[in-house]
Amino acid sequence: MSSISYLNGTFMPASEARISPLDRGFIFGDGIYEAIPAYSGKLFRLDEHLQRLADNLAAVRIKQPLTTDEWKQVLNEMISRNQATHGSEQSIYLQVTRGVAERDHGFPDSNVEPTLFIMSAPLKSLPESIATEGVAAITHEDIRWKNCHIKSTSLLGNILLRQQAYDDGAVEAILIRDGEITEGAASNLFALIDGILITPPKGPLLLPGITRDLILELAQQHKIASCEAFITPTQLKGAEEIWLTSSTKEILPVTTLDGIAVGNGKPGKAWKQMSQHYQHYKQQLRDA
């Protein structure tokens, strides 16, 4: 049975979904996207994801294709229609492009309608080795544009950086711009430095991550010392723990950075504590 996708108002088998080669998302990467996990059919922090989507669409002046209620209806219908093939734990991907128009760098006429595409995939569980071994990361110059707070489909810079990490035997590239850590190529970053959990502050050079915000909320709830502050590469190399966060990867403990062990080279106590709080939050969502 084929998975079901949604394209411009119609649910259909994903194998049958088609867009025009003149779609600006295809030609320019002119679009915005979101990826939202669902646990037991419940979408993870949906209001926050939809708010970020709305903010991003407004930032690049793409029409909002659906109301909030319509978004919720369509996304929940996607989960329901894919339950038979993917189960109740799914990863929902959506993107909105500026639409189909003659190729020109300038915006097309205002009567051009955006293209909306949504698809579902089974939500993959993280390997059990994460909890005992962690993952490796590298540091790299941040080569991307200066509007990284916009979740754009134009991801070539991120792709090249992530591939460099893979080529070096790591899972992620932690990025440095003007002497400061920004984020991972496809993740936000936390570092435990002198017993304080620190993440770089929001701004145009990093994505305002949904999971990032939840980690800060959980830290506050459980009285874990935390703050938003700039981190230098030297501070990062001396950190007791380093984490990478995203909605689909959750919290990854970095145990090797540029080939050197982080802390004792194993996932740390603070990560284990936060991971428990995070899993509890997910279970509450499932049970709601």
Secondary structure, DSSP 8 states (H G I E B T S, - for coil): ---EEEETTEEEEGGG----TTBHHHHH--EEEEEEEEETTEETTHHHHHHHHHHHHHHHT----S-HHHHHHHHHHHHHHTHHHH-S-EEEEEEEE--B--S-SS---TT---EEEEEEEE-----THHHHH-EEEEEEE--S-S-TTS-BS--HHHHHHHHHHHHTT-SEEEEEETTEEEEETTBEEEEEETTEEEE---BTTB---HHHHHHHHHHHHTT--EEE----HHHHHT-SEEEEEETTTEEEEEEEETTEESTTSS--HHHHHHHHHHHHHHHHHHH-
